Amino acid sequence: MIEIRMPRLSDTMEEGTITSWAAEVGSQVTAGQVLLEVETDKAVMEQEAFESGTLTHVLVPAGGTARIGEVIAVLDGPEVLDRQEQPAGATGPTTAATHLAPAPAPGPGPAPTEPRTSSSTTATPASPLVRRLAREHGVDLTHVTGTGPGGRVVRRDLESHLSRAAEAGAQTHPDRTGPATHPAPADRHTADQGAGHLGTAGSGTTDLRGPVEHPVAPARRVTAERLTASTSTVPQFSVTATADVTELVRLRTRLCDGLRDGDRATVSLNDLVVRASALALRAHPEVNASYVDRPGGPVLQLHARVNVGVAVATEHGLVVPVVHDADRLAVSGVHETVASLAAAAHERRLSVEQMQGGTFTVSNLGMLGVEHFRAIVNPPEAAILAVGAVRREAAVLDGEVTVRDAMTLTVSVDHRAVDGAGAARFLQTLVRLLEHPWAVVA
C-alpha cells in the first residue's frame, strides 16, 4: 500500500486545498503522471505521482483541505481501508472519508436511496461556510454552479442561486389578494440587486444592507500572518529620498522606440528600478542580508546571490515571485522574467522555485498614482523598497527654475541587520544609478 500525503509546496504552506484530481479511483497511475492540483497560500500547483500503482482510495476529495503530511489518497490499497488515526488538524472531508469500504454488490429489486441534500452537499466542492449556509437554507449544492477553483461553490454562487430562487418563487406565487403578477417589493429588490447579504431564514425579507462575510483566501491569510509577525518581531525603520528621473524617463523612451523597431518587447520603469536595485545591492552586500536566529545565537547571512522579489497584486492576494540573479540580467532579461512571473502569478501557476530564495523585495505602487508609501519588511529579508509614481515638479538646475521628473523611494530595513548609515548609503547609490541611467543598462 502506497500512501500519498499532502506535500509542502511553499515555505509558508501549512495546509493545502485539493482543487481537482487528474485520476479516478480504480485507474492506473504511473510515476511522473500529474495526479492532482493543490491550492496553496500562493498558487495552484500540479503534483505528480512519485510511484506507480492503482488509485484505490481518495481520502480528500476535490474541494477538501488537508494539512502538510496528511494522507490524501492511497495506491494499491486493500478493498477495505480503516484509518483510525488522523494527524492533528484533520478537517472536514478527510474525517468523512477515513473509513472506506467497497459498495455492496447490487441485488434484485430497487436500489436503496439516500437523502440527496446531505450527501450531495458533502460531495460537492465547497467551503465549510458554504455547506453550512446551504444546510440552513435547504439548498442542494449539486444544483448550484460553482465559479471557484475546480468548480468549487463559493458564497457568491450560493447567494446568486438564492436570489434566482426568490425571484422565481415570487413570480410563481402571486399575492392572493389581487391579480398582481409581479414580485412583491422585497422580492423585486432582491432580484434587482442580485447576490446580496443572506437574510434570516423564514423572515420573509432579505436585508441587503448588512455586512457580507467571505472566507479569507489562503494567500491573504498567510500574508496577514507573516506581516503581523514582521511588525511584531522585527524592529523596522525607513529612509526616504527623491530621485530626479528625467534622464531615466528619456532613456526608457529611446529604448522602447528602438525595441519596437526591432519588434521586441518594451521595458518599463519598474524593470529599470529592479535592475538598478540589484546593482545597488551588489555594491552594498550588508543590505542584501538576513538576520537569522540559530540555536547557538543569531547570525547575519550575507547572500552571495542577488535575488529580487517583485510584489504582484492579484485577484487572489499579494504574491512575491523572485527574479533570481537580477544583477546578472540585462534590462530586457529583467523585463522578460518579471512579465513571465506576473502572468504566472495571475494564473496561479507559479512554481516553488519561482517564489523562493528572495533576498530583497521591490514594491511599486507608482502605476496606481501613489507618490509615497512605506512597505513592511518581508522576513527573512532585511530590506524592502517602496517605489512611488513619477511626478512632474519644479526644480532649480544650474541656477534656473525648470520642470523635472521626480520619483520618491523609501527603503524599510530590519534594524537588527542594517543600521541607518548602511540604509542611507544603499539609497544614495540607488538614486545615483537612477539619475545616471546609462549605468543601469550598460
C-alpha positions as CSV (number, residue, x, y, z in Angstrom):
1,M,0.0,0.0,0.0
2,I,1.4,3.4,-1.1
3,E,0.2,6.4,0.9
4,I,0.1,9.8,-0.9
5,R,0.5,12.7,1.5
6,M,-0.2,16.4,1.2
7,P,3.2,17.8,0.1
8,R,4.8,21.1,1.3
9,L,4.8,23.2,-1.9
10,S,6.0,26.5,-0.4
11,D,8.0,27.7,2.6
12,T,4.9,29.3,4.2
13,M,2.4,26.5,3.4
14,E,0.7,24.8,6.4
15,E,-2.2,23.2,4.6
16,G,-3.5,22.8,1.0
17,T,-6.8,22.6,-0.7
18,I,-7.2,20.0,-3.5
19,T,-8.8,21.7,-6.4
20,S,-9.1,18.7,-8.7
21,W,-7.9,15.1,-9.1
22,A,-6.5,14.1,-12.5
23,A,-7.1,10.4,-11.9
24,E,-10.2,8.5,-10.8
25,V,-10.4,5.7,-8.2
26,G,-9.6,2.4,-10.0
27,S,-7.4,4.0,-12.6
28,Q,-3.7,3.1,-13.2
29,V,-1.2,5.8,-12.1
30,T,2.4,5.9,-13.4
31,A,5.3,7.7,-11.7
32,G,5.7,11.2,-13.1
33,Q,2.0,11.5,-14.0
34,V,0.1,14.6,-12.8
35,L,-2.1,13.2,-10.1
36,L,-3.8,16.3,-8.6
37,E,-3.8,20.1,-8.3
38,V,-3.3,21.7,-5.0
39,E,-4.2,25.2,-4.0
40,T,-1.6,26.6,-1.6
41,D,-1.4,30.0,0.0
42,K,0.4,31.4,-3.1
43,A,-0.6,29.4,-6.2
44,V,-2.4,26.4,-7.7
45,M,0.3,23.7,-8.4
46,E,0.2,20.4,-10.1
47,Q,1.5,17.4,-8.0
48,E,3.0,14.3,-9.7
49,A,2.8,10.7,-8.5
50,F,6.2,9.5,-7.3
51,E,5.3,5.8,-7.7
52,S,3.2,3.7,-10.0
53,G,0.1,1.8,-8.9
54,T,-3.7,1.7,-8.9
55,L,-5.5,4.6,-7.2
56,T,-7.7,2.7,-4.8
57,H,-8.8,5.3,-2.3
58,V,-9.2,9.1,-2.3
59,L,-9.4,10.3,1.3
60,V,-9.6,14.1,0.5
61,P,-12.0,14.8,-2.4
62,A,-11.7,17.9,-4.7
63,G,-12.5,21.0,-2.5
64,G,-11.2,19.3,0.6
65,T,-8.3,20.7,2.7
66,A,-5.5,18.8,4.4
67,R,-2.5,19.7,6.5
68,I,1.0,19.0,5.3
69,G,1.9,15.3,5.7
70,E,-1.7,14.2,6.0
71,V,-2.7,11.1,3.9
72,I,-4.9,12.2,1.0
73,A,-5.0,9.1,-1.2
74,V,-3.8,5.5,-1.4
75,L,-2.3,3.5,-4.3
76,D,-2.6,-0.3,-4.3
77,G,-4.6,-0.3,-1.0
78,P,-6.9,-3.0,0.4
79,E,-10.5,-3.2,-0.6
80,V,-11.4,-2.1,3.0
81,L,-9.3,0.8,4.3
82,D,-9.7,1.5,8.0
83,R,-7.7,4.6,9.1
84,Q,-8.5,5.3,12.7
85,E,-5.6,7.7,13.3
86,Q,-5.7,11.2,11.9
87,P,-3.0,13.8,12.2
88,A,-3.7,16.8,14.3
89,G,-5.7,19.4,12.5
90,A,-7.6,16.9,10.2
91,T,-10.7,18.6,9.0
92,G,-13.9,18.2,7.1
93,P,-13.7,15.9,4.1
94,T,-10.8,13.9,5.4
95,T,-12.8,12.9,8.5
96,A,-15.8,11.9,6.5
97,A,-13.6,9.7,4.2
98,T,-11.5,7.9,6.8
99,H,-13.5,4.6,6.8
100,L,-13.8,3.3,3.2
101,A,-15.3,0.0,2.1
102,P,-16.4,-1.3,-1.3
103,A,-20.0,-0.8,-2.2
104,P,-22.1,-4.0,-1.7
105,A,-22.9,-5.9,-4.9
106,P,-26.3,-4.9,-6.3
107,G,-29.1,-7.3,-5.6
108,P,-32.6,-7.8,-7.1
109,G,-35.1,-5.1,-6.5
110,P,-34.8,-1.3,-6.4
111,A,-31.6,0.2,-5.1
112,P,-31.8,2.0,-1.8
113,T,-31.9,5.7,-1.9
114,E,-30.3,8.3,0.3
115,P,-31.3,11.8,1.2
116,R,-30.0,13.8,-1.7
117,T,-29.3,17.1,0.1
118,S,-26.9,15.9,2.8
119,S,-24.9,13.5,0.6
120,S,-24.7,15.8,-2.4
121,T,-23.8,18.8,-0.3
122,T,-20.9,16.9,1.2
123,A,-19.7,15.7,-2.2
124,T,-19.9,19.0,-4.0
125,P,-16.6,21.0,-3.7
126,A,-17.5,23.9,-1.4
127,S,-16.1,25.6,1.7
128,P,-17.4,24.7,5.2
129,L,-19.1,28.1,5.3
130,V,-21.0,27.5,2.1
131,R,-22.0,24.0,3.2
132,R,-23.4,25.4,6.5
133,L,-25.4,28.1,4.7
134,A,-26.7,25.6,2.2
135,R,-28.0,23.4,5.1
136,E,-29.6,26.4,6.8
137,H,-31.4,27.4,3.6
138,G,-32.2,23.8,2.4
139,V,-30.2,24.2,-0.8
140,D,-28.9,21.1,-2.7
141,L,-25.4,22.2,-3.8
142,T,-25.5,19.9,-6.8
143,H,-27.9,22.4,-8.3
144,V,-25.5,25.3,-7.8
145,T,-22.9,26.1,-10.4
146,G,-19.5,26.8,-8.8
147,T,-17.2,29.5,-10.1
148,G,-14.4,28.9,-7.7
149,P,-11.2,26.9,-8.5
150,G,-12.0,23.5,-9.9
151,G,-15.7,24.3,-9.9
152,R,-15.8,24.9,-6.2
153,V,-19.0,26.6,-4.9
154,V,-18.2,29.9,-3.3
155,R,-20.5,32.1,-1.3
156,R,-21.4,34.4,-4.2
157,D,-22.6,31.4,-6.2
158,L,-24.9,30.4,-3.3
159,E,-26.2,33.9,-2.9
160,S,-26.9,34.2,-6.7
161,H,-28.7,30.9,-6.6
162,L,-30.9,32.0,-3.6
163,S,-31.7,35.3,-5.4
164,R,-32.8,33.5,-8.5
165,A,-34.9,31.1,-6.4
166,A,-36.5,34.0,-4.6
167,E,-37.4,35.7,-7.9
168,A,-38.8,32.5,-9.4
169,G,-40.8,31.9,-6.3
170,A,-42.3,35.4,-6.3
171,Q,-43.4,35.1,-9.9
172,T,-44.9,31.6,-9.3
173,H,-46.8,32.6,-6.2
174,P,-48.6,35.9,-6.8
175,D,-50.3,37.8,-4.0
176,R,-53.6,36.1,-3.3
177,T,-55.4,39.4,-2.5
178,G,-55.3,40.5,-6.1
179,P,-54.4,39.6,-9.7
180,A,-50.8,41.1,-9.5
181,T,-48.3,39.1,-11.5
182,H,-45.1,41.0,-10.4
183,P,-42.9,40.1,-7.4
184,A,-43.6,41.7,-4.1
185,P,-41.4,44.8,-3.4
186,A,-38.9,43.0,-1.2
187,D,-38.5,40.1,-3.7
188,R,-38.2,42.5,-6.7
189,H,-35.5,44.4,-4.7
190,T,-33.7,41.1,-4.2
191,A,-33.9,40.2,-7.9
192,D,-32.7,43.6,-9.0
193,Q,-29.7,43.6,-6.6
194,G,-28.5,40.1,-7.5
195,A,-26.1,38.5,-5.0
196,G,-26.6,40.2,-1.6
197,H,-26.5,39.6,2.1
198,L,-28.2,36.3,3.1
199,G,-31.3,37.1,5.0
200,T,-32.6,35.2,8.1
201,A,-34.3,32.0,7.1
202,G,-38.0,32.3,7.5
203,S,-38.0,36.1,8.0
204,G,-39.7,36.7,4.6
205,T,-37.3,39.6,3.8
206,T,-33.7,39.8,2.7
207,D,-31.6,42.6,4.3
208,L,-29.1,43.7,1.7
209,R,-27.6,46.4,3.9
210,G,-25.7,44.2,6.3
211,P,-22.1,43.0,6.0
212,V,-21.2,40.1,3.8
213,E,-18.7,37.7,5.2
214,H,-16.2,35.9,2.8
215,P,-13.7,33.3,3.7
216,V,-10.2,34.7,3.8
217,A,-8.2,33.4,0.8
218,P,-5.1,31.3,1.7
219,A,-2.7,33.8,0.2
220,R,-4.3,36.7,2.1
221,R,-4.3,34.7,5.3
222,V,-0.6,33.8,5.1
223,T,0.2,37.4,4.1
224,A,-1.6,38.6,7.2
225,E,0.2,36.1,9.4
226,R,3.7,37.0,8.0
227,L,3.2,40.7,8.1
228,T,1.8,40.6,11.7
229,A,4.8,38.6,12.7
230,S,7.1,41.1,10.9
231,T,5.7,44.2,12.5
232,S,5.6,42.4,15.9
233,T,9.1,40.9,16.0
234,V,11.2,42.9,13.5
235,P,12.4,46.3,14.6
236,Q,12.0,48.4,11.4
237,F,12.8,51.9,10.2
238,S,12.6,53.6,6.9
239,V,14.7,56.1,4.9
240,T,13.3,58.2,2.0
241,A,14.9,60.0,-0.9
242,T,13.7,61.6,-4.1
243,A,15.5,60.8,-7.4
244,D,15.5,63.1,-10.4
245,V,14.5,60.5,-13.0
246,T,14.2,62.9,-16.0
247,E,17.0,61.2,-17.8
248,L,15.7,57.8,-16.9
249,V,12.3,58.6,-18.5
250,R,14.0,59.8,-21.6
251,L,16.3,56.8,-21.8
252,R,13.3,54.4,-21.4
253,T,11.5,56.3,-24.3
254,R,14.6,55.8,-26.5
255,L,14.9,52.2,-25.5
256,C,11.2,51.4,-26.2
257,D,11.4,53.2,-29.6
258,G,14.4,51.0,-30.6
259,L,12.8,47.8,-29.3
260,R,9.6,48.5,-31.2
261,D,11.6,49.0,-34.4
262,G,13.1,45.6,-33.8
263,D,9.7,44.0,-33.0
264,R,10.8,43.3,-29.4
265,A,9.0,43.8,-26.1
266,T,9.5,47.1,-24.5
267,V,10.7,47.7,-20.9
268,S,9.0,49.5,-18.1
269,L,10.3,51.9,-15.5
270,N,9.8,49.2,-12.9
271,D,12.2,46.9,-14.9
272,L,14.8,49.7,-14.7
273,V,14.2,50.1,-10.9
274,V,14.6,46.4,-10.3
275,R,17.8,46.3,-12.3
276,A,19.2,49.4,-10.5
277,S,18.2,47.9,-7.1
278,A,20.1,44.8,-8.0
279,L,23.2,46.8,-8.9
280,A,22.9,48.8,-5.6
281,L,22.6,45.6,-3.6
282,R,25.8,44.2,-5.2
283,A,27.6,47.4,-4.1
284,H,26.1,47.2,-0.6
285,P,26.0,43.5,0.4
286,E,25.1,44.4,4.0
287,V,21.6,45.2,2.7
288,N,21.4,42.0,0.7
289,A,21.3,40.1,4.0
290,S,19.2,38.2,6.5
291,Y,19.1,38.2,10.3
292,V,18.6,34.6,11.4
293,D,18.2,33.1,14.9
294,R,20.2,30.0,15.4
295,P,20.2,27.6,18.5
296,G,23.7,28.9,19.3
297,G,22.8,32.5,18.8
298,P,21.7,34.8,15.9
299,V,23.8,35.1,12.7
300,L,23.9,37.6,9.9
301,Q,23.7,36.0,6.5
302,L,25.2,38.0,3.6
303,H,23.8,36.5,0.4
304,A,26.2,35.9,-2.5
305,R,23.3,36.0,-5.0
306,V,21.1,39.0,-5.6
307,N,17.5,37.7,-5.9
308,V,15.0,40.5,-6.1
309,G,11.3,39.7,-5.3
310,V,8.7,41.7,-7.1
311,A,5.4,42.3,-5.3
312,V,2.5,41.4,-7.6
313,A,-1.1,42.2,-6.6
314,T,-3.5,39.5,-8.0
315,E,-7.2,38.9,-7.5
316,H,-6.2,36.0,-5.2
317,G,-3.9,38.2,-3.0
318,L,-0.4,39.5,-2.9
319,V,2.4,37.3,-4.0
320,V,6.1,38.0,-4.4
321,P,7.8,35.9,-7.2
322,V,11.6,36.2,-7.4
323,V,13.9,37.4,-10.2
324,H,17.0,35.3,-9.5
325,D,20.4,36.8,-10.1
326,A,18.8,40.1,-11.1
327,D,22.2,41.8,-11.1
328,R,23.4,39.5,-13.9
329,L,20.5,40.1,-16.2
330,A,20.2,42.8,-18.8
331,V,17.2,45.1,-18.6
332,S,15.5,43.2,-21.3
333,G,16.1,40.0,-19.4
334,V,14.6,41.5,-16.2
335,H,11.6,42.6,-18.2
336,E,11.0,39.1,-19.7
337,T,11.4,37.5,-16.3
338,V,9.1,39.9,-14.5
339,A,6.4,39.7,-17.2
340,S,6.5,35.9,-17.1
341,L,6.4,35.8,-13.3
342,A,3.5,38.3,-13.2
343,A,1.5,36.3,-15.8
344,A,2.1,33.1,-13.8
345,A,1.1,34.8,-10.6
346,H,-2.3,35.9,-12.0
347,E,-2.9,32.4,-13.4
348,R,-1.8,30.9,-10.1
349,R,0.8,28.8,-11.9
350,L,4.0,29.9,-10.0
351,S,6.4,27.1,-9.2
352,V,8.1,26.6,-5.8
353,E,11.4,27.8,-7.3
354,Q,9.8,31.0,-8.6
355,M,8.7,32.0,-5.1
356,Q,11.7,31.1,-3.0
357,G,15.1,32.4,-2.4
358,G,14.4,36.2,-2.4
359,T,17.0,38.4,-0.7
360,F,15.3,41.8,-1.3
361,T,11.9,43.0,-2.5
362,V,10.7,45.8,-4.7
363,S,7.1,47.0,-4.2
364,N,5.9,49.6,-6.8
365,L,2.6,51.4,-6.4
366,G,3.5,54.2,-8.8
367,M,1.3,52.8,-11.6
368,L,-1.6,53.4,-9.2
369,G,-0.7,57.1,-8.7
370,V,0.8,56.6,-5.2
371,E,3.6,59.0,-4.7
372,H,5.0,57.8,-1.4
373,F,4.4,54.9,1.0
374,R,6.3,52.7,3.4
375,A,6.4,48.9,2.8
376,I,6.8,46.3,5.6
377,V,9.9,44.1,5.6
378,N,9.4,40.6,4.4
379,P,11.5,38.3,6.7
380,P,14.0,36.7,6.4
381,E,14.9,39.5,4.0
382,A,16.5,42.6,5.6
383,A,15.1,45.3,3.4
384,I,12.2,46.2,1.0
385,L,12.0,49.1,-1.4
386,A,8.7,51.1,-1.9
387,V,8.6,52.9,-5.3
388,G,6.3,55.9,-5.9
389,A,4.9,57.4,-9.1
390,V,6.9,59.6,-11.4
391,R,5.6,63.2,-11.0
392,R,6.4,66.5,-12.7
393,E,7.7,69.2,-10.3
394,A,9.7,72.4,-10.3
395,A,13.4,72.2,-9.6
396,V,16.4,74.5,-9.7
397,L,19.0,73.3,-12.2
398,D,22.2,75.4,-12.9
399,G,20.6,78.4,-11.2
400,E,17.4,78.3,-13.2
401,V,13.9,77.0,-12.4
402,T,12.9,74.1,-14.6
403,V,10.4,71.2,-14.6
404,R,11.8,67.8,-13.9
405,D,10.6,64.2,-13.4
406,A,10.8,63.0,-9.8
407,M,10.4,59.7,-8.0
408,T,10.2,59.1,-4.3
409,L,12.0,55.9,-3.0
410,T,11.6,54.6,0.5
411,V,13.7,51.7,1.9
412,S,12.4,49.9,5.0
413,V,15.0,47.7,6.8
414,D,15.4,45.3,9.6
415,H,17.4,47.3,12.2
416,R,18.9,44.1,13.6
417,A,20.7,43.6,10.2
418,V,21.1,47.1,8.8
419,D,21.8,50.3,10.6
420,G,20.8,53.8,9.4
421,A,24.0,54.7,7.7
422,G,24.0,51.5,5.7
423,A,20.4,52.0,4.6
424,A,21.3,55.6,3.6
425,R,24.3,54.6,1.6
426,F,22.3,52.0,-0.3
427,L,19.6,54.5,-1.1
428,Q,22.2,57.1,-2.1
429,T,23.7,54.6,-4.6
430,L,20.3,53.7,-6.0
431,V,19.4,57.3,-6.5
432,R,22.7,57.9,-8.3
433,L,22.1,55.0,-10.6
434,L,18.6,56.2,-11.5
435,E,19.8,59.7,-12.1
436,H,22.6,58.3,-14.4
437,P,20.6,55.5,-16.1
438,W,23.2,54.5,-18.7
439,A,25.0,52.7,-15.8
440,V,21.8,50.7,-15.4
441,V,21.6,49.4,-19.0
442,A,25.3,49.1,-19.5
